[in-house]
Structure formats: structure tokens, C-alpha cells
């Protein structure tokens, strides 16, 4: 009798501790697209504003699902043996490549967003390399906030460590892919993009932002994220039907002298590919199909 009662209590506790799930994620639909053992590679034509001029380049957004460690906040080597520590995430790796004069820029942003749990992305990282040097930022969600580390070759920025408590703007791309309805309109507190912070060299702080959405024909919608204090606006256009593909994005900045600078990216190619298995010399021809 006592054994049966203990088992019943254990079952109740297990279910009470399990995540309620994201209401906007339809499992069968989501699994059909994202659990094929492939990544979705999106190639964008990039027009990057830098030093007051527009630079042409490429941006790539790679979306893929992974098994993630809740405790270590890294990709699991052995998901099946990790038990409750395993967490399914949608990962975004986003790169930009362009040239300023004689030297190149390379940026990379990584965002890990839980597929089922309604919690903030546990980890975000961003790096920027160019001939002057390199910088790196990492944010880990712990104790109701992001433990944030910034490393830079600039003396004034140096090595910093601090805490920020808000949702990250960079997470919005993944939330759109899960379901745009997960993002509500209105006034929000957001942490601006880590790549934007690297370009602008402003302190990384929680900012007031306003999110609005606008519908277009052909089952498309735009999400606008406006930061009044920063004079910055992010506009993301996406499809309103699953899998909610991102079609383009813009970053609009009002400079101190009142001029408007616009960075834009328009998607040119999309392909599902298990690229990690295509690493031989004979596989380089596949880059042509992605417009590289």
C-alpha cells in the first residue's frame, strides 16, 4: 500500500515539474520539418552599412535542432544517456561577411532557444573578427538573468562581466521560426543585438523597445522592433505559415547628425542539408547551389 502511494506521489511530482510546452509549437508539424537530420541553410544578399558606406556581402542563417545540456549549456555528446539534463533547442548560427576597403569583416551569432519550454534562450554568443582584432561576447541564463561576458581588443571595452535581466533581441529570430505568435506586440524591455553592440561600441544594457507587426499580401508579415533611445529599428519579414521562413531583415539607424543608415539582407537561396557530412573536396560543388 505504501509502495503504491509513493509511486503515485512520484508520478504527480514528475508531471508537475515537466514543462507545459509552447502552445504555438505543433509537434507533428514541427517534427516533420526540423527532425529530418538536416539543417536549413538560408543565404541572404547583404548590404551592410559600415563607416558611412554600404558594403555588399553575404549573410547566412543556419537553423537546426540540437540536444542541449540544461546544466552545462552546451551541445550534448550523448543525449540518450543524459536523462532530464537533455533539452531540445532550435539553434541559429548567423554569419555576415563583407569587406571594408582592403580588409574583411566576419561576424557570427549563435542563439540556442528551447523548443518546448517557455523560458529564455539559455545561451547566446557573438564574435567579430577583422584585421584590427577580434571580440567575443557570451550570455548564459542563470538565476533569472544573463551572466554576460564581453572580451574586446579595445582598452575602453576590455574584459567585462555583468548581469542583464531581459529577453535578448537576437532570440526573436528563433521565436519567429517556432511561431511568430509567441512574440506579443507592445512595449518591451530587450537586450539589443550582440552584433549591433559590437558594431556600435555602446554599453550593452537593457533598453526600452516597442514591437509592432504589420501584415502583407502573400501570407507575409513584418515585425518592427524600435528602440527610441538608440534611434534604432529592426524590421524582420517572414511567412505567416509554418515553417515561418525569414525572408528579409533590415537594421535602420539614425545617426547623431540625423542621417539614416540602413543595413539590409534579402534571402536568395534556402536548402535543407546535412552540411556536417559534406566536408570533402568533392562537396565544394554544393556551394554553387547556395550561391557561394
N, C-alpha and C positions, 0 to 999 in steps of 0.2 A: 504493500500500500504506500509506504513512504517512498519507495523507489519510483513508483508511478507518479506520485505527486512531484517529486524532484524533477523528473523528466518533463512534466507539463510546465513547470516553472521555467526550466531551461529553454524550452521551445518558445515560450512567451517572451523571454528576455532576448533571445536571438532575433525574433521578428521585430521587437520594439527598437532594437539597436540597428537594424538594417536600414539603408537609405530608402526614402519614399519614392525616389526616382523623379526624373524630369518629366513633367506631364507632356511636354511638346515632342518628346522622342518616342516615335512609334517603332517598337523593337523589330518587327518583321521587316518593315520598310528600311530601317537604318541598317540592319544586318545585311540585307540584300546588296547594298551599295558598298558598305565600309568593311565588311568581313570577308572579302574575296582574297585576302593575302596580297593586296596591291595598294599602292599609294596613288592619290590623284594629283597629277602634276599640272599646274596652271602656269602658263608663260605669258607675261604681260610686256607690252611695249611701254617702256618707261621714259618719261620726260621729267627729269629731276632738276629742280631749281637749286643751284649752289653757287655762292659768291655772286649773286645777282644775275646769273645767266642760266638758261635752260640747257641741260645736258641730256643727250639721248643715250639710252641704255636698256637693260633688261631687268625685269623683276620676276621672280618665281615664287609661287606659293605652293608648297607641298603639304597636303593634308593626308594623314594616315592615323589609324588607330593603333594603340600600343597598350601593353600591360605595364602598369606603373606601380612603384612601391610607395605606399602611403607614408611609411616611416622614413625611408631614405630619400624619397622624392627623386628617384632615378628609374630608368627603364629596367624591368626585372629580367634577369637571366633565366630564371626558372619559374614562370608564372604558376604552373600546376602544383609546385611544391611550396608556394608562398602563402596559401590559405587566405585569411582575412586581410593580409597586408596588400593583396593584389587589388588594383583599381584600374578599370578600363578608362583610357583617356583618348581624346582626339588631339593629336599633335599637329601644330602648324610650324613648319620651317619656312621662313620667308627671307629671300635674299634680294639684294639690289646690287647691280654692277654698272658703273658708269665712269667716265674719265673727266677729270678737270685739267685742262691744258695737257701737260706732259705726264701726269701721274693718275693712277686709277684709284677708285674707291670700291670697297667691298663691305657690305653690311649683311648681318644675319640676325634674325629674330626667331626665337623658339618659344612657343606657348603650349602648355600642357593643361587641357581642360577636361574635367571629369565628364563622362558621357551620361551617367545616371544620377550621380549625387548632385544635389543643388547647393554646391559650395563653390567658393572662388577657385580659380586655377591655382594649383599648389606651387607651380614653378614657372618663372619666365626668365629668359636670358637674352642678352643682346650684345653683339660685338661689332666693332667698326675698325677696319684696317685701311691705311693709306700710307704713302711714303713718309709722312711726318711721324707716324707712330700708330699705336693701337690703343683701344679702350674696350672695356668689358663691364657689363652690369648683370647682376643676378638678384632675383626676388624670390624668396621662399615664404609661403604662407605658414606661419606658426603663431600660436597664441593670439588669434584674432587680429593678425596684421602681417604685413610683408616685412620680413627681415631682409633689408636691402643692402647690397654691397656694390660700390662703384669703384672701378680702377681706371685710371687715366694717366697718360704721359704728361698732361698739363699740371704744372705746380699748383695752380689755383684750385684744381679739382682733386688732384691727388687720390689717395685711397680713403674712401668714406664708408661708414657703416651706420645705418639708422633704420627706423621703423616707420612704415606708412600703413594706414588703415583705410582702404577703399578698394573698389574694383579697378582693375587696370584697363585702360583703353584698348590695349593690344588683345585682350580677351574677347573683345566684341566680334572679331573676325570668326573665331571658333563658335561663339554663341549663335551667330547668323547661320553657320553651317549646321548646327544642331537643330535650330528652329528660331527664326527671327522674332517670334512672339515671346521668346524668353527675355527680350530686351524691351523694357517699357519706355514710353516717352516721358519727357518732363525734366525737371532739374535734378541733377545727379552730382555726386562727388566722385571724381575719377582721377586716376594717376595717368598723366599723359604718356603717349608712346615713348618707349625707351629709345627708339631710333631718333625720334624728334628731339628728345632731350640731348642726345649725343650731337646732333647737328647744331642745335641752338645754344648749347653750353649753359643753359639756365639750370638753377637748382631743381632737382626732382622733388616735387611737392604735390600734395592732394589739391586739386583745383575744382572750382565750380564749373559745371558744364550743363548744357541743355541739349537733350536728344529729341529730334523730331523725325517723322517719317513721311514720305510722300510717294503715292502710288503713280505708276506709269502704265502705258499700254503694254501688251505682250507679256503680261504676268511678271512685271518688274517693279521694284520698289527701291527708293533711295533712303538711306539713313544718314542724317546730318548730326554731327557732334560738334557743338560750338562752345569754345572757351572764350567768354567775353574778356577776361583779364589778359589773356595771352594774345588776343587778336588772331586766333587760330580756329580753323574749321576743317573737320574731316568729313568727307562725303563718300559713302560706300553704296554702290549699286549692285543689286543681287536679284536672283529669280525668287519669286514668291512660292514656287512649288518645289518639293523635295527633289534633289538634294540641296536646294538653296545655293546654287553656284554663284560665286562672286564674279561679276563681270567687269567692274572697274572701280577705281577709287581715286580720290583727289585730296590733296592737302593744300589748303589755302591759308596763306599767312599775310597779315597786314603788317608791314614794316614800321619802324619808328617814324619814318618820313611820310607815312600814309600810302605807300605804294603796295599793290597787291602782287604777291608772288605765288605761283601755282605749280605744284608738282602733281603729275597725273600718271596713271597706269591703266591701260586698256588691254583686256585679255585677247590674245591671238590664237592660242592653242590650249587644249586640255586633253589629257591622256591618262588612263589608268595603267600603271606599270609597276612591276616589282623590280624597281631600278637597282636594288641592292644585289640582285643576282646578275645584273648586266654590267659587269665590270671588266670585261676583256677587251682587247684591242678591236676584236671583231664587232663589239657592241657600239663602238663610237658612231657608226652609221645611224643609230637610233636618235642621235642628237639632231639630225637633219629633220626628222619628223616632228621635233619640238621647236623648230626654227632657230636652232643654235648654230 
